[in-house]
Amino acid sequence: MGNGDLNLLKSWNPKLVKNRAKVWQKEQEKLNEEALIKKKLAEINKEKELASLVGETKKDNRMDWMYKSDANIASELKKDYLLGKKKLDKNVIKTQKNPSRKK
């Protein structure tokens, strides 16, 4: 009978040269991708350093100004009132009793 190894005829055999070549190619692709990622991260870090040196941040360019309003101050005052730290002013009580005065 035959002396050959039947596993050499199987497509999934890890000893086959073509399978080893596929594995090597995938490993090389992964190494290249990791190198690209490291390069991109280095570029991003450089940009962040430059932005911090110049004083520009991305948050300055966004719409943070919308959240920096009197509403935040009013909410803090409400919290203080609810916690019992502060009492309501007479002006606030008067405006609540007579809402028609605002008009």
C-alpha positions as CSV (number, residue, x, y, z in Angstrom):
1,M,0.0,0.0,0.0
2,G,0.9,3.6,0.0
3,N,3.6,5.1,2.2
4,G,2.4,8.7,1.7
5,D,0.9,10.9,4.4
6,L,-2.8,11.4,3.7
7,N,-2.7,14.6,5.7
8,L,-0.6,16.2,2.9
9,L,-3.6,15.9,0.7
10,K,-5.9,17.9,3.0
11,S,-6.3,21.6,2.4
12,W,-6.3,22.4,6.1
13,N,-3.0,20.7,6.9
14,P,-0.6,23.2,8.6
15,K,2.5,21.5,7.2
16,L,1.6,22.5,3.6
17,V,3.8,25.2,2.1
18,K,0.8,27.1,0.7
19,N,-0.9,27.2,4.1
20,R,2.4,28.4,5.7
21,A,2.6,31.1,3.1
22,K,-1.0,32.3,3.8
23,V,-0.2,32.5,7.5
24,W,3.0,34.4,6.9
25,Q,1.2,36.9,4.6
26,K,-1.5,37.4,7.3
27,E,1.1,38.0,9.9
28,Q,2.9,40.5,7.7
29,E,-0.4,42.4,7.0
30,K,-1.1,42.5,10.7
31,L,2.4,43.9,11.5
32,N,2.0,46.5,8.8
33,E,-1.3,47.5,10.2
34,E,0.1,47.8,13.7
35,A,2.9,50.0,12.4
36,L,0.4,52.3,10.7
37,I,-1.6,52.5,13.9
38,K,1.5,53.5,15.8
39,K,2.4,56.1,13.2
40,K,-1.2,57.6,13.3
41,L,-1.1,57.7,17.1
42,A,2.3,59.5,17.0
43,E,0.8,62.0,14.6
44,I,-2.2,62.6,16.8
45,N,0.0,63.0,19.9
46,K,2.1,65.6,18.0
47,E,-1.0,67.5,17.0
48,K,-2.3,67.5,20.6
49,E,1.1,68.8,21.8
50,L,1.1,71.6,19.2
51,A,-2.5,72.5,20.0
52,S,-1.7,72.7,23.7
53,L,1.4,74.9,23.0
54,V,-0.7,77.2,20.9
55,G,-3.5,77.2,23.5
56,E,-6.2,75.9,21.2
57,T,-8.4,73.1,22.2
58,K,-11.2,71.4,20.3
59,K,-13.6,72.3,23.1
60,D,-13.0,76.0,22.5
61,N,-14.2,75.5,18.9
62,R,-17.4,73.7,20.0
63,M,-20.6,75.0,21.4
64,D,-19.6,75.0,25.1
65,W,-20.8,78.6,25.3
66,M,-24.3,77.3,25.2
67,Y,-23.8,75.5,28.5
68,K,-22.1,78.4,30.2
69,S,-25.2,80.5,31.0
70,D,-27.2,81.8,33.8
71,A,-29.2,78.6,33.8
72,N,-26.3,76.7,35.4
73,I,-26.1,79.4,38.1
74,A,-29.8,79.2,38.7
75,S,-29.7,75.4,39.0
76,E,-26.9,75.7,41.6
77,L,-29.1,78.2,43.5
78,K,-32.0,75.8,43.4
79,K,-29.8,73.0,44.7
80,D,-28.7,75.2,47.6
81,Y,-32.3,76.1,48.4
82,L,-33.4,72.5,48.3
83,L,-30.6,71.5,50.6
84,G,-31.5,74.2,53.0
85,K,-28.2,76.2,52.6
86,K,-29.9,79.3,51.3
87,K,-33.3,81.0,51.6
88,L,-35.4,82.5,48.9
89,D,-35.1,86.3,48.3
90,K,-38.2,88.4,48.8
91,N,-38.0,89.4,45.1
92,V,-38.3,85.8,44.0
93,I,-41.3,85.2,46.2
94,K,-43.0,88.4,44.9
95,T,-42.5,87.5,41.3
96,Q,-43.9,84.0,41.9
97,K,-47.1,85.4,43.6
98,N,-47.7,88.0,40.9
99,P,-46.7,86.5,37.5
100,S,-48.6,89.3,35.7
101,R,-46.0,91.9,36.9
102,K,-43.4,90.5,34.6
103,K,-45.4,91.3,31.5
